[in-house]
Every structure is written in C-alpha cells, then in structure tokens.
Amino acid sequence: MKTNAMRILENLSIPYTIHTYEWDEEHLDAIHASESAGLDPEKVYKTIVMRNSDNQIFVFCLPAEFEISLKKARAVTGSKDIDLIKTTELLSLTGYIRGGCSPLGMKKHYRTFISELAALEDTIYVSGGQRGIQLELKPDDLLKAADASYEDFI
C-alpha cells in the first residue's frame, strides 16, 4: 500500500527504500522504531510539529536521539515563542498520527526544517506516513521533496 509520502517521492522520481517493522502502541518514539527496524538511530529522523505564538505551524526533522533547542527553533523560525503542538491536534493539522508522522505529504505544506546533521549522511530514514514504515532516502532528496532547508536547531 502506497502512502502520500511514497507518492510524492515517486512523482518527483526520487528513489527510496521501504523498511517495515512491528510497532508497539506503548513505544511509538523514533528510538524504539529504529531498534524495531534494526536501523541506526543516528540515521532515523523523527518529525516534530511545533506552533509559534502567531499560530504558525513548523515541521522539524532531527535524529531520533536528539531534542530540539527551543532557543534555536525560535531563531530559525523568527518566532517570539514556540512549543510542541498537542498530540490530539496532530491528525487534524497533518493528517498523521503519533508514531507515523512523515515530513512528506501533510494536509498542508508547513515550513520544514531538517537538522543540518542530515547533510553528513549518505541516507537517512523518515516515517513513511504510517506506523511501522520507515523510508530510506538521500537527505538532499528529502530536502527537495519537503521543500525544506537544513538548519541548526538541536
């Protein structure tokens, strides 16, 4: 079954590899996903959605083991204040649920930032848009497909 993320990559003729794994409702974080799929957690990128005080939505992709620096996220987005959206809002804003949120194929296009660490890797993994699916692709291809930019926000 193809996801929106896969369709976007195919429409742009961007090669990718699908990696599937058994997911667990109790452990939906990216580190557990990397372990379940047998992937290097340094190369598995989680998708974090945030909102600023002006009600603008932003998407951040960063390695599973890292956290976003709110100070750097404010600087990157030009925001006075920024915070995570509520998990209950994720589906209505993005079309995705926790544990299956891809930076590709959201309901709307939001400004998207990929950790500059991705540029150091040959390939990285991002959610395919469903729990249990990781897509492996080149970081520059993700940058293009997500209309994103590399930034320092860790």
WOZITA-V135787 format. One record per helix or strand of 2 or more residues. SS is the DSSP state (2 for helix, 1 for strand). FROM is the first residue (numbers start at 1). LEN is the number of residues. If there is no record, write none. Layout:
ss:SS from:FROM len:LEN
ss:SS from:FROM len:LEN
This chain:
ss:2 from:4 len:8
ss:1 from:17 len:4
ss:2 from:30 len:8
ss:1 from:44 len:9
ss:1 from:57 len:7
ss:2 from:70 len:8
ss:1 from:82 len:3
ss:2 from:87 len:8
ss:1 from:111 len:5
ss:2 from:116 len:5
ss:1 from:124 len:4
ss:1 from:133 len:5
ss:2 from:139 len:7
ss:1 from:149 len:3
